[in-house]
Amino acid sequence: MLDENGLPAENKSGLVLLAVALWVFTSVLGFLEILTVRAIILRIYGHFAITYGFYSRELQGAQVLGMGTLVVMGILCLGVAIGCGEYHLKHFGQPQSWRLFSRTIAVEVAILVLALFI
């Protein structure tokens, strides 16, 4: 195949496959982390409920907090997945696109590591 200048076009199918695989991986991992973030928030809430002794409101407050976390994290993850997909579509093959992949994966791994310590 030739490009618009008449030169042989580069075969970027490997890079396209890698970019799509990384985007799917980060999107799926982001949606799986919804439950991880919910568990972190409920652990923190449970700690304060036991430490400061507001037991009567503990169950109802935890349910509301858990549902609110699911809604907020679901919207956030959906927005990040769509936004990153659009960004990678416009900036494919550029260093900014690969930097965004690395930053996204770093944040997701940091959340998973944080869950181990809380």
Long-range contacts (C-beta under 8 A, 24 or more apart in sequence): 12-93, 15-92, 15-93, 16-92, 19-88, 19-92, 19-97, 19-101, 22-101, 22-105, 23-84, 23-85, 23-88, 23-101, 26-81, 26-84, 26-101, 26-104, 26-105, 26-108, 27-77, 27-81, 27-84, 27-85, 29-105, 29-108, 30-77, 30-80, 30-81, 30-104, 30-108, 31-74, 31-77, 31-81, 33-73, 33-77, 33-108, 33-111, 33-112, 34-69, 34-70, 34-73, 34-74, 34-77, 36-111, 36-112, 36-115, 37-69, 37-73, 37-111, 38-66, 38-69, 38-70, 38-73, 39-115, 40-114, 40-115, 40-118, 41-65, 41-66, 41-69, 42-66, 42-69, 43-118, 44-118, 80-104
